[in-house]
Each structure stands twice: as C-alpha cells, then as structure tokens.
Amino acid sequence: MEKQKIAGLSMTERKAKDPLLKNLIKKDGVFCFNPNFGADQEDPIVQAEQVKSAEDRLDRFVMDQYLSNS
C-alpha cells in the first residue's frame, strides 16, 4: 500500500522537516505570532471599558444559562 503524500511529502517526511508539527505532536507549547494582529484596529490595546463590557456580557450569558437550566 502506497503511503499517502501531502504536498509531496509523507507524514514521516513532514514530521522530520517541520519543527512546529513536531512540537504539536509532542504536545509541547506552541506560540504563533500574527504580525497583522490589530492592523485593522485604530488602537490594538484593550481599554478598560472593553474589558468591562466583555465581563458584563459574560455575566449575562452565564446567568442566562444558569436560569435556563434551573
């Protein structure tokens, strides 16, 4: 049975060649940096009001779930 290849490489070849894949398989921590993160925002820094708004929405969601399961 012929091994399936992805982009011309077998899984064994891909594991040997790709350090990110090695770390994922070993379940090591992996950090992925997105250089474009926040590029579409005027101010990529999270403001206190945004945190409070998100906290309020989460509280409402949790309370709604709690009340619907009672």
N, C-alpha and C positions, 0 to 999 in steps of 0.2 A: 504494500500500500504506500503510495507516494505521500510524503508529508505536504500538508497544505502550506503555501507560502503567502505571506502578506507583504506587498511591496517588494517582492523578490527575495525575501528572507524567511527562513523557517523560524519557528518560535525559539529554538535553541540559539540560532544565529542572532536573532533580535535581542534576546536576553543578554548575550555576551557583548553586544555592541552598545546597548542603551543603558547608561547608569541610572536614569530615572526609573526605568522599568525594573531594574534590579532592586532598587530601594522599595518600590511599590510591592514587589513580590515578597521581599523580606519583611514587609510591614514596618519599615523604618519611616521616620518622619520625612515628609517631603514639603518643601517650600516652593511655591510657584509665584513669581513676581510678575505682575501685569504692568508694564510700563505705561499703558494707556489708561490705567485706573484713574478716574476723576477728571480725565481730559475734557469730558463733556460738561463738567460742572464748573460753575464760577468759582466756588470755594470748596475744595475737596475735604477740608477739615470739618468734622462733625461738630455742630453747635449744640449747646446745652438744650436749646428749645427742641431740636430734632430728637435728642435722646429722651426728653420728657414726653414728647408726642408719641414716640415709639413705645415707651413704657406704658403710657395710658392705653394705647391700642392693645398691647399685650394683656394688660389687666382686664380690659373689656372682653377680649377673646377668651381668656381663662375663665372669667366669671360666667360668660355665656355658656361655655362648655360645662362648667360645674352645675349651673342651674338646669341645663337641658338633660343632664344625667341624674338629677336628683329624683 
